[in-house]
Amino acid sequence: MITYKGGENSLYIPDSERKYLEDSECNILIFNWERWCFHETDWCTFPNTNTSTVSVGELIEEIKEYDICFFVISEMIVQNLLFHASINDNLPTIDTLFEEMSKLNVVYLCLSEDSNFPIDKSKSLNMPWFTDKKIYISENTTSDFDYRQKDFTFNMLLGSERKHRTKIFESLRHNSYMYSSYMGHAYHVKNSDTHLDTGDIISSLTDQDLSMKLNTMEKIKREDINYCISHIVPETIYNNTHFDIVTESQPKRNGLHFTTEKTGKPIAAGRFFIWYNSPHKVEYLRQFGFELQDYMCGYDQIIDDYDRLDAIFTLVREIGNNENYIKKIYEDTKEARIHNQEVYNKLKKTYHIRLVDWMTSEVNKIL
């Protein structure tokens, strides 16, 4: 029997594949931390409000009622709870929760990692966040493993407003080799390039009230299937630009390894990209089989956020409209890009099989 904390079937396992677990005599709890925090509790509120909270003790007592708990860490741990516990001693702390769970039969599905909260590898299944997301690539999207002329060197497609994205957009958008948009910024939306975008996506984004965060999770239909806007590879843009500039959501969290569809899309399409994320992503993604060391990403080793960003600016401007440099990138990264696309396709194809096999194995240990 399975009980869900954070939404039914929050692992998106097809009914046919989870039947064994549903029918098992084992009493199973699937605890999706992020979903539970945001949708079922007040842990995502601030401590100076009058909302109620849930104690660590209550959570632990509930987990104890089950034979096994699959604890799902999807995005980030800290942002999803009250971590200003020093303001009120009665508020829960994440450290206490993890310490207590380590004493119980709790195993972890980690779609992100945080060195501030290390998880025992022997008790976890680790996968990059983007591998179980539906990324749509049209059959008309060309995977250009070899150089051909295009209109722009880079595309830079920015969504919801963040300070680092504003700095990047204002620093790079004026260059003629850049196709850039910033649809989540109330001012810069008018400075955005849109002529290569599809009409339904542009309409969906521009119709939104930008006094709220831009919602790139809105669904758009492609081939009779609904996809999140941010999970759709921009066919015309990819066919007219050589490389991507990716700006992840949390680039200033040293120790956090969280790679979204923003990183997944160029990998899935076999493209070279430059990304602003927290450092040491090359090492993180290598554990899953990706090889990014040929992507000229020395900046990935720079700890200081501003120095890392400056190094990215320097690299982008060096490449610029330099056709010989662009051709060299195609040549030097071709093998790695083909390899990474193959790794992505394999991970995507086998994700649910690996997940169900792992969960089944963990359940069988206690039967």
SVG drawing of the C-alpha trace seen along z (x, -y; Angstrom):
<svg xmlns="http://www.w3.org/2000/svg" viewBox="-4 -49 43 60">
<polyline fill="none" stroke="black" stroke-width="0.4" points="0.0,0.0 1.2,-3.5 0.4,-6.7 1.4,-10.0 2.4,-13.1 2.6,-15.9 0.1,-14.7 -1.0,-11.4 1.5,-9.7 3.8,-12.7 6.6,-10.6 4.6,-10.4 4.9,-6.7 2.4,-5.1 -0.3,-3.1 0.9,0.1 4.4,-0.3 3.4,-1.1 0.9,1.7 3.4,4.0 4.1,1.3 0.4,0.4 -0.4,4.1 2.5,4.7 2.0,5.7 4.6,3.2 3.3,-0.1 4.9,-2.7 5.1,-6.5 6.1,-8.6 7.0,-12.1 7.4,-14.7 9.1,-17.4 8.6,-20.3 5.0,-19.6 4.1,-19.1 5.8,-22.3 4.1,-24.5 0.7,-22.9 -0.1,-21.4 1.6,-23.4 2.6,-26.9 6.3,-26.0 6.9,-28.3 5.7,-31.4 7.9,-33.7 8.3,-33.4 7.0,-36.8 3.5,-35.9 0.8,-34.3 0.4,-31.1 0.6,-27.7 3.6,-25.4 4.2,-21.7 6.8,-20.4 9.6,-18.0 8.3,-15.7 4.9,-15.4 6.6,-14.6 8.9,-12.0 6.0,-10.3 4.1,-10.1 7.1,-8.6 7.5,-6.0 4.0,-4.6 5.4,-3.3 7.7,-0.4 9.6,-2.6 9.6,-6.2 10.7,-7.4 11.7,-11.0 11.7,-13.0 14.1,-16.0 13.1,-17.7 14.6,-21.2 16.0,-22.9 15.6,-21.9 16.2,-25.2 13.8,-27.4 10.9,-25.2 10.7,-25.8 11.1,-28.2 14.9,-28.3 14.9,-31.4 14.3,-29.2 16.4,-31.4 13.6,-33.9 11.2,-31.5 12.6,-28.4 9.4,-26.5 9.8,-26.5 11.1,-23.4 14.6,-23.1 15.7,-21.1 18.8,-19.8 16.8,-18.2 14.4,-16.6 17.2,-15.0 19.0,-13.9 15.9,-12.1 15.1,-10.6 18.6,-9.1 17.6,-6.9 14.6,-5.5 14.0,-3.5 14.0,-6.5 15.6,-6.4 15.9,-9.4 15.1,-10.2 17.4,-13.2 16.7,-15.2 19.0,-17.9 21.9,-17.8 23.0,-20.2 26.4,-19.7 24.9,-21.5 22.5,-18.5 24.6,-15.4 22.6,-12.3 24.0,-8.8 24.6,-7.6 23.8,-4.0 20.3,-5.1 19.5,-7.3 18.8,-7.3 20.3,-10.4 19.2,-11.8 19.5,-15.3 16.2,-17.2 15.6,-17.6 15.7,-13.9 12.2,-13.1 10.7,-16.2 8.9,-16.1 11.1,-18.2 9.5,-18.7 11.8,-18.8 10.1,-19.2 11.2,-16.9 12.0,-20.2 14.6,-21.2 18.0,-20.5 20.7,-19.0 23.6,-20.9 26.7,-18.9 28.6,-20.6 28.9,-24.3 26.5,-26.0 25.8,-29.7 23.1,-31.1 21.7,-34.6 22.9,-34.8 25.7,-33.3 23.7,-33.1 20.2,-33.0 19.5,-34.2 15.9,-33.5 15.2,-34.7 12.0,-34.1 11.0,-35.3 12.8,-38.4 15.9,-37.9 18.7,-40.3 21.4,-38.2 19.2,-37.8 18.7,-41.6 22.4,-42.1 23.1,-39.6 20.4,-40.9 21.5,-44.5 25.2,-43.6 24.7,-41.5 21.5,-42.2 22.9,-45.1 25.3,-42.9 24.3,-42.1 25.2,-38.4 22.6,-38.0 19.0,-37.0 17.7,-37.8 14.4,-38.1 13.4,-38.8 9.7,-38.2 9.4,-38.2 10.8,-41.7 8.2,-44.5 10.6,-47.0 12.8,-44.7 9.9,-42.8 9.7,-45.6 13.4,-45.2 13.0,-41.6 13.5,-39.9 10.4,-37.9 10.4,-37.5 11.7,-34.0 9.3,-32.8 6.0,-31.0 2.8,-33.0 1.1,-30.9 4.1,-31.0 4.5,-34.8 0.8,-35.3 0.8,-33.2 3.8,-35.0 2.8,-38.6 -0.8,-38.1 0.4,-37.5 0.4,-40.1 4.0,-40.9 3.3,-42.3 3.3,-38.5 6.1,-36.1 6.1,-35.0 4.6,-31.6 6.6,-29.6 4.8,-26.4 1.7,-27.3 0.8,-24.5 1.0,-24.8 -0.2,-21.9 2.3,-20.2 1.3,-17.2 -1.8,-16.7 0.2,-16.7 0.4,-19.6 3.9,-20.8 5.1,-23.5 6.3,-26.5 9.7,-26.3 10.0,-22.6 9.5,-23.3 12.7,-23.6 12.3,-26.8 12.6,-25.3 13.0,-28.5 15.4,-30.0 17.5,-26.9 17.6,-26.7 18.8,-30.3 21.3,-30.5 24.5,-28.6 24.7,-28.4 22.6,-29.0 23.2,-31.2 21.5,-29.5 20.8,-31.4 19.6,-29.0 17.4,-30.0 19.8,-29.7 23.3,-30.5 24.4,-32.0 23.9,-28.9 27.4,-27.4 27.0,-23.7 23.6,-23.4 23.4,-21.2 20.1,-21.9 19.9,-21.7 16.5,-22.4 15.1,-22.1 17.1,-25.3 20.2,-23.1 18.4,-20.1 17.2,-21.6 20.5,-22.3 21.9,-19.0 18.9,-17.2 19.4,-19.0 23.1,-18.4 24.1,-22.0 27.0,-23.9 25.9,-26.3 27.3,-28.6 25.6,-28.6 25.4,-30.7 24.7,-28.4 26.2,-27.6 29.8,-26.3 31.0,-22.7 28.3,-21.6 30.8,-19.7 31.6,-17.4 27.9,-17.0 26.7,-16.1 29.6,-13.8 28.3,-11.3 25.4,-10.7 27.6,-10.2 27.6,-13.8 31.0,-15.1 31.1,-18.9 34.8,-19.5 35.2,-20.4 32.6,-23.1 35.2,-25.8 33.6,-26.1 36.6,-27.0 34.2,-29.6 32.4,-26.6 35.3,-26.3 35.1,-30.0 33.5,-30.2 32.9,-33.9 29.5,-34.7 30.6,-38.0 33.9,-36.7 32.2,-33.7 29.7,-36.0 32.6,-38.3 34.4,-35.2 31.2,-34.3 30.8,-37.8 34.4,-37.7 33.9,-34.3 30.7,-35.4 32.3,-38.6 35.4,-36.6 33.2,-34.3 30.9,-37.1 30.8,-37.2 34.2,-35.5 33.3,-32.9 36.6,-31.0 36.0,-30.7 32.5,-29.5 33.6,-26.8 36.3,-25.7 33.7,-25.3 31.6,-23.1 34.7,-21.0 36.1,-20.8 32.7,-19.9 31.2,-17.7 32.1,-14.4 31.0,-15.6 27.7,-17.0 26.8,-13.8 27.7,-11.8 25.7,-14.1 22.6,-13.9 22.9,-10.1 23.3,-10.1 20.3,-12.3 18.1,-10.1 19.1,-7.0 18.4,-8.6 15.1,-9.9 14.1,-6.5 15.2,-4.5 14.2,-7.0 11.0,-5.4 12.3,-1.8 15.3,-2.7 13.0,-4.4 10.5,-1.5 13.4,1.1 15.1,-0.9 11.9,-1.3 11.0,2.3 14.4,3.4 14.2,1.2 10.7,2.6 11.9,6.2 14.6,5.7 12.0,5.5 9.5,8.1"/>
</svg>
